Amino acid sequence: MTPDPPPKADLAAPFDRPEWLLRLNAVGRDLAPPGGRLVPLDVDSLLDGAIQATGLDDFGPADFREPLEVLVDSLVQDADASLMGDLLARADLSNLLENRLRIKAQRRENPAIADEVIEAPIFIVGLPRSGTSILHELLARDTRLRAPLSWEAHSPCSPASADGEAACIERAENVFTFWNELVPAYATMHEMGARIPCECIWLTAHSFRSEEFLGRNRVPRYGAWLASADLTPAYTIHHEILQLLQQRTPTGRWLLKAPSHMMALPALFARYPDARIIQTHRDPVQIMGSSVNLLRALCWMRSESVDPELIKASFAGEGLAARLFAALDYRDGADAPAQAFSDVLFSDLMKDPLSTVARIYSDLDLPLTREVEADMGDYLATKPQHKFGKHDYRFQDLGLDLAEERARFADYQARFG
């Protein structure tokens, strides 16, 4: 007798929430004024708060205003935010605005920062859940390469003293590990921590032109605006932050990562013409369930409800294809520096990571020393798959047609095997 298939998951159903969070959000609903909110989310109060917190008032070019206004409007109108969601959103935006003020101030006070050369940076790109994070962490074991750490993105203008840096690290650690307390299942999906390499979307977020906000919040109006936005300001402030960090701690070569770079390769190469790109590849059908589940968890940290159709529109099926083929179309175009790209199969990375790394180093014309290779091996030994629990997800839970999705990505899968 054939056993019954497991029941299909309800993507709109929430993950478990701790009791204290349920009570907090209930209080927020009870105390919010009619048609209003306990936590103010408006551009003027955010700007005024950042000015008061820092004693500075120069945010730099005004090109951040429009995306900030669109984002705040979408947070208010679309996010269905809980009290915790509003608290986190205001904290995020305030931190970014305060950082922006301090970045501009430090560049005025120390003009030598603008002379820092970011030479031949290495960017890891690929679809979400295709191995970009583990590859980023693994290559970052090489001290000749430098990945920006999560705490540096959270506090790029940290004090030069050891005590000041330690305080910034502790503050960032509290922020990122708090996410696991909001949705405990998140710990099985993506490891967070102050000293873990971060994605570039945390740097570009300071321009308010970043997919970081799409991952953390339910903001479809902002997503629609971002889809056709000029990303030049995003890579400008990305470059400025790298210069600031490099001036404080001299760096040989930057190692960077974000799936969202796939949608922005023209802007990336305009800012970094000598960049090298490592693109990871994995069966898109395997990626979809994992990506949607991760985004559900992030949304549930901040919203009273989850809209799985909205998440699927961006991170499954057609939305996933748009990201992927934007990169491939650029690579196949006349303006792309063909020698800048290397490809890595997720299956190779999982099966034999050190051999895969050796091939990457060969493509980069970078010697792989025995010491670095040994350190990478030790790191892998302490970071087994499912270290924090198994992340369960299934394609069949998405409500998508398997044959249709296979056809959508057939050319891609044939191209990369």
Rosetta blueprint (number, residue, H / E / L):
1 M L
2 T L
3 P L
4 D L
5 P L
6 P L
7 P L
8 K L
9 A L
10 D L
11 L L
12 A L
13 A L
14 P L
15 F L
16 D L
17 R L
18 P L
19 E H
20 W H
21 L H
22 L H
23 R H
24 L H
25 N H
26 A H
27 V H
28 G H
29 R H
30 D H
31 L H
32 A L
33 P L
34 P L
35 G L
36 G L
37 R L
38 L L
39 V L
40 P L
41 L L
42 D L
43 V H
44 D H
45 S H
46 L H
47 L H
48 D H
49 G H
50 A H
51 I H
52 Q H
53 A H
54 T H
55 G L
56 L L
57 D L
58 D L
59 F L
60 G L
61 P L
62 A H
63 D H
64 F H
65 R H
66 E H
67 P H
68 L H
69 E H
70 V H
71 L H
72 V H
73 D H
74 S H
75 L H
76 V H
77 Q H
78 D H
79 A L
80 D L
81 A E
82 S L
83 L H
84 M H
85 G H
86 D H
87 L H
88 L H
89 A H
90 R H
91 A H
92 D H
93 L H
94 S H
95 N H
96 L H
97 L H
98 E H
99 N H
100 R H
101 L H
102 R H
103 I H
104 K H
105 A H
106 Q H
107 R H
108 R H
109 E H
110 N L
111 P H
112 A H
113 I H
114 A H
115 D H
116 E L
117 V L
118 I L
119 E L
120 A L
121 P L
122 I E
123 F E
124 I E
125 V E
126 G E
127 L L
128 P L
129 R L
130 S L
131 G L
132 T H
133 S H
134 I H
135 L H
136 H H
137 E H
138 L H
139 L H
140 A L
141 R L
142 D L
143 T L
144 R L
145 L E
146 R E
147 A L
148 P L
149 L E
150 S H
151 W H
152 E H
153 A H
154 H H
155 S L
156 P L
157 C L
158 S L
159 P L
160 A L
161 S L
162 A H
163 D H
164 G H
165 E H
166 A H
167 A H
168 C H
169 I H
170 E H
171 R H
172 A H
173 E H
174 N H
175 V H
176 F H
177 T H
178 F H
179 W H
180 N H
181 E H
182 L H
183 V L
184 P H
185 A H
186 Y H
187 A H
188 T H
189 M L
190 H L
191 E L
192 M L
193 G L
194 A L
195 R L
196 I L
197 P E
198 C L
199 E L
200 C L
201 I H
202 W H
203 L H
204 T H
205 A H
206 H H
207 S H
208 F L
209 R L
210 S L
211 E L
212 E H
213 F H
214 L H
215 G H
216 R H
217 N L
218 R L
219 V L
220 P H
221 R H
222 Y H
223 G H
224 A H
225 W H
226 L H
227 A H
228 S L
229 A L
230 D L
231 L L
232 T H
233 P H
234 A H
235 Y H
236 T H
237 I H
238 H H
239 H H
240 E H
241 I H
242 L H
243 Q H
244 L H
245 L H
246 Q H
247 Q H
248 R H
249 T L
250 P L
251 T L
252 G L
253 R E
254 W E
255 L E
256 L E
257 K E
258 A L
259 P H
260 S H
261 H H
262 M H
263 M H
264 A L
265 L H
266 P H
267 A H
268 L H
269 F H
270 A H
271 R H
272 Y L
273 P L
274 D L
275 A L
276 R E
277 I E
278 I E
279 Q E
280 T E
281 H E
282 R L
283 D L
284 P H
285 V H
286 Q H
287 I H
288 M H
289 G H
290 S H
291 S H
292 V H
293 N H
294 L H
295 L H
296 R H
297 A H
298 L H
299 C H
300 W H
301 M H
302 R H
303 S E
304 E L
305 S L
306 V L
307 D L
308 P H
309 E H
310 L H
311 I H
312 K H
313 A H
314 S H
315 F H
316 A L
317 G L
318 E H
319 G H
320 L H
321 A H
322 A H
323 R H
324 L H
325 F H
326 A H
327 A H
328 L H
329 D H
330 Y H
331 R H
332 D H
333 G L
334 A L
335 D L
336 A L
337 P L
338 A H
339 Q H
340 A H
341 F E
342 S E
343 D E
344 V E
345 L E
346 F H
347 S H
348 D H
349 L H
350 M H
351 K H
352 D L
353 P H
354 L H
355 S H
356 T H
357 V H
358 A H
359 R H
360 I H
361 Y H
362 S H
363 D H
364 L L
365 D L
366 L L
367 P L
368 L L
369 T L
370 R H
371 E H
372 V H
373 E H
374 A H
375 D H
376 M H
377 G H
378 D H
379 Y H
380 L H
381 A H
382 T L
383 K L
384 P L
385 Q L
386 H L
387 K L
388 F L
389 G L
390 K L
391 H L
392 D L
393 Y L
394 R L
395 F H
396 Q H
397 D H
398 L H
399 G L
400 L L
401 D L
402 L H
403 A H
404 E H
405 E H
406 R H
407 A H
408 R H
409 F L
410 A H
411 D H
412 Y H
413 Q H
414 A H
415 R H
416 F H
417 G L
